[in-house]
Amino acid sequence: MKKLLKSVLVFAALSSASSLQALPVGNPAEPSLMIDGILWEGFGGDPCDPCATWCDAISMRVGYYGDFVFDRVLKTDVNKEFQMGAAPTTNDAADLQNDPKTNVARPNPAYGKHMQDAEMFTNAAYMALNIWDRFDVFCTLGATTGYLKGNSASFNLVGLFGTKTKSSDFNTAKLVPNIALNRAVVELYTDTTFAWSVGARAALWECGCATLGASFQYAQSKPKVEELNVLCNASEFTINKPKGYVGAEFPLDITAGTEAATGTKDASIDYHEWQASLALSYRLNMFTPYIGVK
């Protein structure tokens, strides 16, 4: 049985070597890996023992949690539709007959999009409540910083195309953007901000040195944007510590995007993730490799 499990782990690791990744929540078999602590000895007794008490069943773990991801794929979490000007027609572009002044419901170009290049670095304190050396309920408290890069459609970058209004009259024209810019590249650098997560893991089945475990984790953070870069054929610009409006509808005030703008807030990202995994591990002396799915 041991040789079979070793062979399965080795074969699975070799066959998927091009895409091996660690689970952010760690080894699902961790609840039963380290029983003895620094301050007291652990207890690996039978939970059905009538002489066992809750003092024997519960223990605490405290440590460091580091999650450093250099190529994470993120999915946008936005509404399916939003309000902006109607898409320009051929006549609008050629003759400038109709200025966009009325909002209409249009598909959100950022809906369902993925950001293919994201880096997230998390340093946190880790605290876990262990039960019967089989179950862990844990949380992390720390700080996260990140870098995001993607097509401008993922960030819902919009603009105004085709107008007969003179620039001197923009203040009273109340024009609204009418096109989505989807051929640009947007980069975001965030600050270091508070991050937290909660989760649980369990050793579901054990046979000798082999353990089948499952885990779940939910993490959340809301970092502010320190730097915004936009690269496209029409223009290239950088904004440090960008600000914006929350819940405001088009048209925006003529001072939007300038230092004279009022009612703005720091641009931030509402980042959250969840993970569920199932993995098989095998203890080899000091090492416990694992392979699974998430």
Secondary structure, 3 states (H helix, E strand, C coil): CHHHHHHHHHHHHHHCHHHCCCCCCCCCCHHHCCCCCCCCCCCCCCCCCCCCCHHHHEEEEEEEEEEEEEEEEEECCCCCEEEEECCCCHHHHHHCCCCCCCEEEEECCCCCCEEEEEEEEEEEEEEEEEECCCEEEEEEEEEEEEEEEEEHHHHCCEECCCCCCCHHHHHHHCCCCCEECCCCEEEEEECCEEEEEEEEEEEEEEECCEEEEEEEEEEEECCEEEEEEEECCCCEEEEECCEECCCCCCCCCCCCCCCCCCCCEECECCEEEEEEEEEEEECECCECCEEEEC
